[in-house]
Amino acid sequence: MSTLRFYSRVAVLVPVTIIGIPLQWIVVRFQWPGRRTIPMLYHRIVCATLGIRRIVHGTPPRGKAALIVSNHVSWLDICVLSALTPLSFIAKSEVGTWPVVSLLARLQRTLFIDRTRRKDTARTNGAVAERLQAGDAIVLFAEGTTGDGTRVLPFRSALVGAAREALASENSNNLDVVLQPLAITYVRRDGLPLRRGDRPDIAWHGDMDLVPHLKGIMSGGPIDVQLTWGTPIPFTAETDRKQATRKMEEEVRAHVREALSQGGHI
């Protein structure tokens, strides 16, 4: 069954990807309408094909510039979040060197940052500010890496400063920016609650190889993921980014803990 499931999914996703890559490249290259919605439609197909079911609580930001501050569990997070609403991501520079993945990331207008270089944070903040000024929603995985799906790692506040740069710019034009916390929790597979020992099958962290993990996801049963949108924080020039980041971390941590409890985790 798992082998049949794997090849049937490959038969769907490979042609969709082959068609989607040049289409998205064209609309991004010429700044045509659709550069934000094509990735969303593509990832909805991915989620449907892989049997990923989204349980959404709260309301995502719509119609305004937003820096979405989230925990990070797996490469699946990209598919799950992208299927919800048009958005782009801030990713570590290594992602920009991965075959195929880097191409897909660039076509979704991902911003890359070298976290080992302090000056690169300033460069990325400027790029994020430009996107916010254009009204984009951008996802920041504030832990700086993926976790094991059980606990939330400490959030880093440096890139939250991009919101202040957007407001300080002479092009801000009374820009309305919000910080939006988001908790991602994988709760069930094949209709059964995920136990602690099952979570590495979905969480992708540490030195885990991507290809075997990808094959395991594509061969396995349906996955339920809970997405909990937290309380938006209006961001102004007076907002303390460290305090705001700490507040979002606490809220995300509480939502993950609640989802794990309600999902029947051990």
Buried (B, 14 or more C-beta within 10 A) or exposed (E): EEEEBBEEBEEBBEEBBEEBBEBBBEBBEEEEEBBBEBBBBBBBBBBEBBBBBBBEEBEBBEEBBBBBBBBBBBBBBBBBBBBBBBBBBBBBBEBBEBEEBBBBBBBBBBBBBBBEEEEBBEEBBEBBBBBBBEEBBBBBBBBBEBBBBBEBBEBBBBBBBBBBBBBEBEEBEEBBBBBBBBBBBBBBBEEEBBEEEBBBBBBBBEEEEEEEBBBBBBBBBEBBBBBBBBEBBEBEEEBEBBEBBBBBBBBBBBBBBBBBEEBEBE
